[in-house]
Amino acid sequence: MVEELDYPGIRMLTVTPEARGKGVAKALITECISCAKARAHLSIGLHTGEFMESAMELYECLGFERLPDFDFDGIIVKANQLTF
């Protein structure tokens, strides 16, 4: 179990169905990455559910890597991290 993270995390980011496919999620994630870099962090993390297939594709495309050791037990929530 993680007691304290040494990097910021993206939490509860969502885009309305009407805005999907228009680059909104990518712009939001890119801004989060920029803010983390501006504050001299070396990485940023997030969790996602297995059912969020398009989100997982986007995160992978942006360079996030899976961190299975930080997945939540009992429910399918996958940990990811992007190191800059």
C-alpha positions in Angstrom: 0.0 0.0 0.0 1.2 3.5 -0.8 1.5 5.7 2.2 2.7 8.9 0.4 3.4 9.6 -3.2 6.4 11.6 -4.4 4.6 12.7 -7.5 1.3 14.4 -8.3 -1.7 12.5 -9.6 -4.6 13.1 -11.9 -7.9 12.2 -10.3 -11.5 12.0 -11.6 -10.9 13.5 -15.0 -13.9 13.0 -17.2 -15.2 14.4 -20.5 -18.8 14.6 -21.4 -20.0 12.3 -24.1 -20.7 15.2 -26.4 -17.1 16.4 -26.1 -15.4 13.0 -26.6 -13.3 12.5 -29.7 -12.5 16.2 -30.0 -9.2 16.3 -28.2 -10.5 17.6 -24.9 -9.2 14.8 -22.7 -5.8 15.0 -24.4 -5.7 18.7 -23.8 -6.6 18.3 -20.1 -4.0 15.6 -19.6 -1.4 17.6 -21.4 -2.1 20.6 -19.2 -1.8 18.4 -16.1 1.6 17.1 -17.3 2.8 20.7 -18.0 1.8 21.8 -14.5 3.6 18.9 -13.0 6.8 19.6 -15.0 6.6 23.4 -14.2 6.6 22.4 -10.5 9.8 20.3 -11.1 8.1 16.9 -10.6 9.6 14.0 -12.4 6.4 12.1 -13.1 2.7 12.1 -12.8 0.3 9.3 -12.0 -3.3 8.2 -12.4 -5.6 5.2 -11.9 -8.1 4.0 -14.5 -10.7 1.3 -14.7 -10.4 -1.6 -17.1 -13.7 -0.6 -18.7 -12.1 2.8 -19.8 -10.6 1.4 -23.0 -10.3 4.8 -24.9 -8.8 6.5 -21.8 -6.2 3.7 -21.5 -5.3 4.1 -25.2 -4.9 7.8 -24.7 -2.7 7.4 -21.6 -0.5 4.8 -23.4 -0.2 7.1 -26.4 0.9 9.9 -24.1 3.6 7.7 -22.7 2.1 6.5 -19.4 3.3 3.1 -18.3 1.4 0.5 -16.2 2.4 0.2 -12.5 0.6 -3.1 -11.5 2.1 -2.9 -8.0 0.0 0.2 -7.3 -3.4 -1.3 -8.6 -6.1 -1.4 -6.0 -7.0 -4.9 -4.7 -10.5 -6.2 -4.9 -11.6 -3.9 -7.8 -10.1 -3.5 -11.2 -8.4 -0.1 -11.0 -5.1 0.1 -12.8 -2.2 2.4 -11.8 -0.2 4.2 -14.4 2.7 6.7 -14.4 4.4 9.0 -16.9 8.1 9.8 -16.0 9.5 12.9 -17.8 
